[in-house]
Amino acid sequence: MIVTTTPTVQGREITAYHGIVVGEAILGANVFRDIFAGITDIIGGRSGAYEQELGRAREVALSEMEDRARAMGGNAIVGVDLDYEVINNMLMVSASGTAVTLS
């Protein structure tokens, strides 16, 4: 499935619009990861644990969105937007876009 942030796909015609599709992922952060991330922040550097969780959450949100687009009869998603939030030590990633059929 083609998933793009652009409103069109170059060289392909959108023949049907199926509607907005979304995918969300909310993942809890492990207490030990929080402690190690805090140490990393103090001494400098990147927090690998949070980067992994962020990547995992993004993959889950995109996959869920693609599943919903397929269920609506789409073979692509255009205009994709990704949003990231932290709520009470929970990492939330949401993905939204428009399910379409490309020729």
C-alpha positions as CSV (number, residue, x, y, z in Angstrom):
1,M,0.0,0.0,0.0
2,I,1.3,3.5,-0.9
3,V,1.2,5.8,2.1
4,T,2.2,9.4,1.5
5,T,2.1,12.8,3.1
6,T,1.4,14.4,-0.3
7,P,-2.2,14.9,-1.5
8,T,-1.5,13.0,-4.8
9,V,0.7,10.2,-6.1
10,Q,2.8,11.3,-9.1
11,G,1.8,9.3,-12.2
12,R,-1.2,7.8,-10.6
13,E,-4.8,8.9,-10.7
14,I,-7.1,8.8,-7.7
15,T,-10.3,7.1,-8.9
16,A,-12.1,7.0,-5.6
17,Y,-12.0,8.6,-2.2
18,H,-13.1,6.3,0.7
19,G,-12.8,8.7,3.6
20,I,-10.5,9.6,6.5
21,V,-8.6,6.8,8.2
22,V,-6.8,6.9,11.5
23,G,-4.5,4.7,13.6
24,E,-3.4,5.3,17.1
25,A,-0.9,3.7,19.4
26,I,-0.5,4.4,23.1
27,L,2.4,2.7,24.8
28,G,3.4,2.8,28.4
29,A,7.0,3.7,29.3
30,N,8.8,1.3,31.6
31,V,10.0,2.7,34.9
32,F,13.5,1.5,34.3
33,R,13.6,3.1,30.9
34,D,12.5,6.4,32.6
35,I,15.4,6.2,35.0
36,F,18.0,5.4,32.3
37,A,16.5,8.1,30.1
38,G,16.9,10.6,32.9
39,I,20.5,9.6,33.4
40,T,21.1,9.9,29.6
41,D,19.5,13.4,29.7
42,I,21.8,14.4,32.6
43,I,25.0,13.2,31.0
44,G,24.0,14.0,27.4
45,G,23.3,11.9,24.5
46,R,20.3,10.2,23.0
47,S,17.8,8.0,24.8
48,G,17.8,4.7,22.8
49,A,14.9,3.2,24.8
50,Y,12.6,6.1,24.0
51,E,13.7,6.1,20.3
52,Q,12.7,2.4,20.1
53,E,9.4,3.0,21.8
54,L,8.6,6.0,19.5
55,G,9.5,3.9,16.4
56,R,7.3,1.0,17.6
57,A,4.4,3.3,18.3
58,R,4.7,4.9,14.9
59,E,4.7,1.5,13.2
60,V,1.6,0.4,15.1
61,A,-0.3,3.6,14.3
62,L,0.6,3.4,10.6
63,S,-0.2,-0.3,10.3
64,E,-3.6,0.2,12.0
65,M,-4.4,3.1,9.6
66,E,-3.4,0.9,6.6
67,D,-5.7,-1.9,7.9
68,R,-8.6,0.5,8.1
69,A,-7.9,1.8,4.6
70,R,-8.0,-1.8,3.2
71,A,-11.2,-2.5,5.0
72,M,-12.8,0.6,3.2
73,G,-11.6,-0.7,-0.2
74,G,-8.6,1.6,-0.6
75,N,-5.2,0.7,-2.0
76,A,-3.4,3.9,-0.9
77,I,-3.5,6.7,1.8
78,V,-2.7,10.3,0.9
79,G,-2.3,13.4,3.0
80,V,-0.9,11.4,6.0
81,D,-0.2,13.4,9.2
82,L,1.6,12.0,12.2
83,D,1.1,13.5,15.7
84,Y,3.1,12.7,18.8
85,E,2.0,13.3,22.4
86,V,3.1,12.3,25.9
87,I,0.3,11.9,28.4
88,N,1.0,10.8,32.0
89,N,4.2,9.0,30.9
90,M,2.3,7.3,28.1
91,L,3.5,7.8,24.6
92,M,0.7,8.4,22.0
93,V,1.2,8.4,18.3
94,S,-1.7,9.1,15.9
95,A,-1.7,8.8,12.2
96,S,-4.4,10.1,9.9
97,G,-5.0,10.4,6.2
98,T,-7.4,9.8,3.4
99,A,-8.0,6.3,2.0
100,V,-8.1,6.3,-1.8
101,T,-8.1,4.0,-4.8
102,L,-5.4,4.6,-7.3
103,S,-5.6,3.5,-10.9
